[in-house]
Amino acid sequence: MATIHHAGFLTPGSFPEADPQDGLEKALRLFAYGERLGFDSAWIRQRHLEPGVSSAAVFLAAASQRTRRIQLGTAVIQIGYESPYRLAEDLATVDVLSGGRLNVGLSAGVPPHADLLGARVFDGDWTGYDLSYGRVERLADNLRGAYLGEPDRVVVNAAGRHRPRLQPVAEGLVDRLWYGGGSLRSAGWAGRAGLNLLIGNVTSGEDTDDFFTAQRRQLDAYREAWRGARPARVALGRVIVPFDSADDWTRARYAEYAAGRRQRTLTPQGERRTLFAPDLVGTSDQILEALARDPVLAEVSELRLELPYEFRPFEYEQILGDAVHHILPQLGWAAAGQGSSVPAPHPVATAEAWVPQGK
């Protein structure tokens, strides 16, 4: 069985299109609840053209003011839509506001919906822009805060004379950059670039139809390629949905959710042969049995619970609470800042209280 020293969770941050403020507020409250439970980190997805968080930096700036201890992360920012310099300014500002708690997950390549957004993001023809790993490297270089121009170059403004550099300087943030790897190539590049590695429940099937074999090979490629000056960090994501404290109706709904996604785990999907890990839905004992058979989990010490898109805020709280009470301690984890005392899981509402809002 794995020994987990760092436990986090990833929430989609979805909201009803007619009331985004309500959904964003509930996501912020979930971050604060996770901190009270003792989680080490809370992560938000960044998406475009969906009713969800489109600017992780803005959201996490707000989260930094609702929390005090928990690390704040984004998984992932698609660098293709970002200016490496302007994004570095935003991320450095968030990191300073949070007291050095920011973790930044990134991905490169042609971003989703480029046919719709490319011309708007780049104010014209976007096809000649560099969308490679080099864009991530330039972001990292900007975050190092080196002085710009010649040694005698200064800028003059109302605050006085200064040597020009990115402001604010967020010491250590460059060591908290992560790459969302899902292939041998991306895992190897992340290792050579000295970035931490995020891996999850979706990956590329390269010369294998087995999800865990593919992901183990990527993990090996990353560690073999590692060139960083510090120990490499790998955070593993799995969809984990315990229902110990849920009522019978909610348990059935969770099981139906998992059953509806099972087919995609049986064979590679699409031209890229995408592989999916099974969702872990059931009692904590059942989930622990499945985790004990996960060969990738046995190789890491950081685990990220990936919360499903379709669930409601109080269900997220129930899932996180059950995980803290019944699963994570069995993996060797201890709640941060709480000792052995953490809030009890929230009881879920009855079926009559559920008003579906769509996906």
Secondary structure, 3 states (H helix, E strand, C coil): CCCCCEEEEEECCCCCCCCHHHHHHHHHHHHHHHHHHCCCEEEECCCCCCCCCCCHHHHHHHHHCCCCCCEEEEEEEEHHHCCHHHHHHHHHHHHHHHCCCEEEEEECCCCCCHHHHHHHHHCCCCCCCCCCHHHHHHHHHHHCCCCCCCCCCCEEECCEEECCCCCCCCCCHHHHEEEECCCHHHHHHHHHHCCEEEECCEEECCCCCCHHHHHHHHHHHHHHHCCCCCCCCEEEEECEEECCCCCHHHHHHHHHHHHHHHHHHCCCECCCCEEECCCEEECHHHHHHHHHCCCCHHHCCEEEEECCCCCCHHHHHHHHHHHHHHHHHHHCCCCCCCCCCCCCCCCCCCHHHCCCCCC
